[in-house]
Amino acid sequence: MCEQVATLVALDPRHVRHTVAEYLPPTETAHGRFPDVYVEWEGFGAFAVEFQMSSTFQMEISALWKHYEREGIPLLWIPFGIDTPTQLQHSFLAVIRRHRGNAFILDPAAV
């Protein structure tokens, strides 16, 4: 999925560069992160894309969001493997509730 997103972002003529699962050094804290996909677009700046693929505690979801907020990098969430007719995992609900404006579903139709 990370490679698929990297391929898609590179199609945008504003694409400057991207990385997949590479360490992103911090500017505001002692520890950096490994965003699933990091992308820079001309005129928009940097974005971090994180996939929600497994059960993750709300504390880790909040820590990711706070880290990228401190760094001035918008965070886009892509919950992967959601079957909307069934009950959502708690970790997916946490992402959706906390990040209502930046959680997106990537399915074959969207690709």
TAFEN-V200632 format. One record per residue. SS is DSSP state (helix for helix, strand for strand, loop for the rest). OMEGA is omega in radians with two decimals (none if undefined). Layout:
SS_OMEGA / SS_OMEGA
This chain:
loop_3.13 / helix_3.13 / helix_3.09 / helix_3.11 / helix_3.12 / helix_3.11 / helix_-3.13 / helix_-3.12 / helix_-3.14 / helix_3.11 / loop_-3.12 / loop_-3.12 / loop_3.10 / loop_-3.12 / strand_3.08 / strand_3.11 / strand_3.05 / strand_3.04 / strand_3.09 / strand_3.07 / loop_3.07 / loop_-3.12 / loop_3.08 / strand_-3.09 / loop_-3.12 / loop_2.97 / loop_-3.05 / loop_-3.08 / loop_-3.12 / loop_-3.06 / loop_3.06 / loop_3.14 / strand_3.04 / loop_-3.13 / loop_3.11 / loop_3.04 / strand_3.04 / strand_-3.09 / strand_3.03 / strand_3.09 / strand_3.08 / loop_3.13 / loop_3.14 / loop_-3.12 / strand_-3.04 / strand_3.02 / strand_3.00 / strand_3.10 / strand_3.11 / strand_3.06 / strand_3.03 / strand_-3.03 / loop_-3.07 / loop_3.08 / loop_3.12 / loop_-3.13 / loop_3.11 / helix_-3.13 / helix_3.12 / helix_3.09 / helix_3.12 / helix_3.14 / helix_3.08 / helix_-3.13 / helix_-3.13 / helix_3.13 / helix_-3.11 / helix_3.08 / helix_3.10 / helix_-3.11 / helix_-3.13 / loop_-3.11 / loop_3.08 / strand_-3.11 / strand_3.06 / strand_3.11 / strand_3.02 / strand_3.05 / strand_-3.07 / loop_3.09 / loop_3.13 / loop_3.03 / loop_-2.97 / loop_3.11 / loop_3.14 / loop_-3.13 / loop_3.14 / loop_3.04 / loop_-3.14 / helix_-3.11 / helix_3.09 / helix_3.11 / helix_3.14 / helix_3.12 / helix_-3.09 / helix_-3.13 / helix_-3.09 / helix_-3.00 / loop_-3.06 / loop_-3.08 / loop_-3.08 / loop_3.04 / strand_-3.04 / strand_3.07 / strand_3.08 / loop_3.13 / loop_-3.11 / loop_3.14 / loop_3.14 / loop_3.12 / loop_none
